[in-house]
């Protein structure tokens, strides 16, 4: 297939893929710590399992393709995929669910398409969607975040390890006792059951803007993302596009009917909005490449997130929105090709 | 037709030009009904019957079919045959008919069948056309059955309805699983066909 290409001259940056990916990983550390603080140590086990399976399958696939595995492993992209997948998972996830996601991400979404640079879809999101569809029950087990003033049941480190390895909870506990509807779930079902936005907000899980815990993790994602912007690892067009694409329709609906729609602040600080804007949508391979194209691509993702949250059957739509816009990327790149100096604006001919 | 030619014709349909694996025709029913083995067998046999009979009828009437209106005539012939098959299924296999649902009538629009009428039956003798229909039909049915077995095995952890594990990998019986299974089958065929040493 012929895709639209950027034209020469190219400016060669003095950072390699490896150092870029390492900086992305570094930018995720504050949010990772916040995640462990609010949702328990399960995140770390998910991260270890996802990394093991991503790195392992990357090695095997490179061997199968007759190449040196170190070439692929030394750019750390498999570890970034594993980290993004781990952030998407509930903190309590059985190991086989995580492993399935990691295998699909690396084997199917990355290497069957030709490896890093050729993957049409964001590998982490493909892995996440596969397990979301294949293991709906396990993927819905979100525990309540740590909230000082409210009793909540948290699993100890050993109980978390046991659940991760065997998928069984301690004898006295059931799924219903420890799992809570996430703020997005509560908001979606509340609004659909004709409760008003203000009523749903009285739920103790809700914080200042989004859900408690979730909004603070979002802040740390934004912090890491801002650092990536300063270091010019990512460009401003995609995050701005995602946030505007989500906030403008959310704002319009909220102004027209504030009772039956969630506020833009809630959309911004709930679910994976910020993670998507700075870390998922900005994947340099599957995103659009021209400056204008990046903005359009971001806006599309933002609007689709809003549309899925408002009208869809899933509570959050980040993964689906990103995959759908990945499909549109070649078209966006084709339409928004930058104008070349010395060529006519109407056509490619000089 | 010589025995050699006959075997070659069957081989073409079953493997070399398999309608599902190589021509990638008739993918709609192929992807939609192969959730279980028995569905695959049912639709496979129905398609085999319709394809063989339509090839025979088109070949028998090829002298009188005017070039300009050949496609509507083919569709008419195929539709009559599909109606017969549908009534047979309703009479003798009502459960299977219910689980295949709309996909029995939809055999009419299976492009693999019109393609064989157009490409082969309209310019060959009745005998050759019947053999071609059998080969292509069997090739399509074989692929349906393989996909049905695979998806039932992985998705529901059962064979022919006898389950041996609590639950399978749900994705395999969902629509994306059909695409993955078909892609794997096509890749496997290409792998087998590839000459060794290349």
Interface residues (C-beta under 8 A of the other chain):
Chain A: X100 X108 X130 X133 X134 X135 X136
Chain B: X169 X170 X171 X174 X176 X180
